[in-house]
Amino acid sequence: MKQIEVLIDAPEKAKKLCHILSSHKGTFDLAKGRYIVDGKSIIGVCTMDLSKPLTLTIYEEDDMVMEEIQEFVVKGR
């Protein structure tokens, strides 16, 4: 399991991240505090406050996922 901070501050970015995560096996959660949604669900992701970084939990580590989501990863946290 791996947790990283991601920023998806636009609806287009939310759609792209969900598409990337959906193309991989495994479970991905996005969380802010106690509020957790399925990272593959565009509806769930769009209910989040996208103006601030979210915690992405990757339950099955996959180097390909990390490469594909680099544009969303918050640096220096």
N, C-alpha and C positions, 0 to 999 in steps of 0.2 A: 504494500500500500504506500502511496506517495501523495503528499499534499503540496499544492503550489498555489500561489496567488495569481489570478488572472484578471484582466480588465477587458470587458466587452461593452464598451460605452456607446454602441450604436446598434440599432436593430439588424443591420446588415452583418455586423460582426457576430451577433447572437446566432443568426441563421448559419453563418459559415462555421462557427464552432460546433453547433449541433450536428451539422452535416459531417464534419470531420470525426466527431466522436461516434456518430451512428455507423460510420464505415468500419469501426473496430469492434471486436468482441470485447466483452467485459462490461463492468459497471463503472459509471462515472457520476459523481454527485457534485453539485454546486451548492455552496452554503454561504450564508451571511448570518452569523450568530446561530440561533436555533432553527432558522428557516432553511430547509434543505429541499432541493429539487433534483430530478433526474437530469443529468447533463445532456442526454440525448433528446429531451423533450423541448421543442421550441416554445410551446405554450408555457411550460414551467419556467424556462429561462427568462422569458419576457415578463413574468410576474415579479422578477427580482429587481432590486434597485441597481440598474446597470451603470450608474454614475460613479460607483465606488468599486474597488477590487473585491472579488469573490474568491472563496477557497474552493479549488477544484481538487476533489479526491479521486485518484486513479487507483482502483482496487487491484488491478493486475498490471504490473509495470510492463510497458511496451515502448521500446525506444522509438518506434515509428510515430507513435502518438506524440511524444515529446517533440520530435522534429517538426511535425505538422502544426503544432499549436504554439510555436515559438513567438509568433507575432502577438499573442494574447498574454504571455507571461510578463508579470510585473518584475522589473529588474531592481535589484538592490534592496529586497525585503527579506 
